[in-house]
Amino acid sequence: MTDKTDKPKKKKPSRQQVFTLLVEVGRKEGDGLPDGATGAALMCYSSGVDEAEAVRETVAILKQADVAPLDVTGYGTIEEREAQGHDISEDERELMARALEENSVIVAQMTPFFPDTHKGSKTEH
């Protein structure tokens, strides 16, 4: 008798895509942000079958890392960004490919926010 499980199974094509997300985070104890920072912007590449899933996964991962996500702005897939005229560097492309390959969230850049002493200031004449 032959077992039908001996046949190699065809791997279904992945529906995963990589989305570029900008996540604004606030402060939380143990978040690793620099002293004096009021929060930060994180540029992330996140895989998902759609942007909503990529956002959910990114927020969940950041919360596990003791970061406090406040807002997420999606910039779409690499194809969508190219169609909008975005200039995408080779480094970005490599990070996106890695996020897709590993089915992961990659924080590519972190820009801390500091209190702006010039905000709302008036010039005296």
N, C-alpha and C positions, 0 to 999 in steps of 0.2 A: 504494500500500500504506500502510495506517495502522499506526502503531506503538502497541502497547498500553501503552507506558510514559507516554503523554501523559495518561492518566487521573490525576487527583489521588488520592493515596493517603490513606485515612482514618487518622488518627493514633489509635493504640491508647490507651485511657485508662491513665494512669499508675497503677501499683500502689504507688508510693512514698507513704510516710507520714512524719510527723515525730515523733520520739521525744525525750522529755526525759530526759537522762542527767546524773547527778552523778558526776564523775570525780575520784577522789582521786589526787593526784600527789605524787611524792617529789622530791628534789633531783637535779639533773643540771647539770653545767657548761654555762653558756650558756642556761639555761632561762628567764631573765628574771624570776624571782621576786625579791621584795625581799630585801635583805641581812638575815640573821638568821632568815629563814623556814625552817621544816623541811619544808615542802611546801605544798600548797594544795588547795582544793576548787574544781572548775570546773563551773559549770552550763552544759550544752551542749544545743543543739537540733540533732539530726542526722537526715537523711533516710535512708530505707532501705525495702526491701520488707517487712522485719520487724525486730524489735528486735535480733536477733543481728547482722544486717548493719549496722545503725546503730552498734552497739557496735564491730564490727570496723573500720569506716570511721573512727570517732572516734579509736580507739586508734592506728590507722595515721597519721592526720593529726597527732596530738599527738606521736608519735615523730619524725615528719619535722620538727617544730618544736622538736626538742631538749627535749621535756618527757618526764618519766618516769611514765607512768600506772601506778598500783598497783592500783586497784580501781574498778569501774564499777557504779553502781546505776541501774537503769532505773525510770522512773516512768510509762512508757507514752506513748500518743498523747494528743492534746488531748481526744479523746472519752473515753478511759479516765480521764484526770485529772478531767474534769468529773463523771463518774459517781462518782468517789471524793470529790467535794465540794471539790476544789481551787479556790481563787480564782485565776483567770488574768487578769492585767492586759492592757490593750490593747497595751502595749509588747511583752509576751511573745508575744501573738498575731501581731504584726507580724514579730517575729524568726522565729517558727515558719513563717509564710507565706514569708518570704525564704529560709529553709533549704530549703523544699519547691521553691520556684521555681528556685533555683540548684542544687538537688541537692547541698547542701553541709552542712558542720558549722559551727555558729556557737557560739562561746564567749560566752555572754551575761553571765557574772559569774565573777569570780575572788576567792576568799577565802583569803588566805594563812594558814598555820598558824605560830604562833610558840611557842617553848618556854614552857610554863605553869609559872611559878614557884610557883603555889599548888597544883599538882597533888600530891596525896598528903600535903599538909602537915597537921599536926595542930595543933589549938588547945590551947594549954597553959592549965591552970587553976591 
